[in-house]
């Protein structure tokens, strides 16, 4: 079984040890460090898309169309939006954050029972990528498979806190319903049959996984990142953000924009597979997470991905003489190997899928 190239250090343990300077392996190159001065590009005031989804679930065709147009604009120009009235219980969102915070506050030896390996990433982890000497991110995480049920292994889900498995199952169920609704909306907007994307991703065999991120306090947040710049390799990501601190940044027109979460919102992100399938009509969002010296935080990212052995390529209906296919086809299994081996690297992997690009 593949193993990590170096001994895994838990970032939470480093943070709680009281260090005042972060170890060298977490210090990012100058070009990748965040800028924190007031009025900097990361604090630019911009109209980040916030969309009320209640009319996606209603029967009024005019209001339904208006919501579709808003989703369309956000997916084409930003690759993400904050969703309100999304159908996921606010109380369940609160419980999900709380139960995972309780997990990360367990004694280290209890969490270590779930320590992961780079083969599947399932379990308790602290790094992405297996390159020796890589510069690491200031975060720990827990990764688990949710769908299809045949991939779900609840024995690898935390037994403590005692409500964890129940909350994960319930939260996953509600977010999966939202995902199905959004994929139908995206298919319709692209001029495809309503079920097109869902079916192309494998229908009932579409894969879903949960990554819970824990961002410990960092004594030198200006030198590192909670999570390096990347676009999500899969189809669509639904993120339950940290409630107390604005950590997520998205890249827009070359600038890093800090996303201030709207209360009770979920953040919907377009992943690379939908950029490919839409023939670059939709754009996946490049994003990163900044560290914070005053507060730790928890976020839950639910990834909805194609069945791993299906080839994803631009939909034939979206390819024409005027708009030839931008990308070559590839299975999701082949595609995500890059992230699992090298860790986050902007949108380099997606660029390499373009026809005539250096492979």
Protein Blocks (a to p, Z undefined) as FASTA:
>chain_A
ZZdfbdcddfklmmmnopabdcfklpccfklpccfbghiakloccddddddfklmmmmbf
klmmmmmmmmmmmmmmnopacdeheopafklmmmmmmmmmmmmmpcfklmmmmoccfklo
pacdfbecjbehiacdddddddddfbdfklpcfklpcfbdfklmmmmmmmmmmmmmmmmm
mmmmmmmmnopafklmmmmnopjmpccddddddddddfblmlmcfbdcdddfblbdcddd
dfkbcfbdcdeehiacdddddehiacddddfklmmmnnomaccddddddddfkbgcdddd
ddddddfkbccdddfklgcfklccfbdcddfklmmmmmmmnopehjllmmmmpghiaZZ
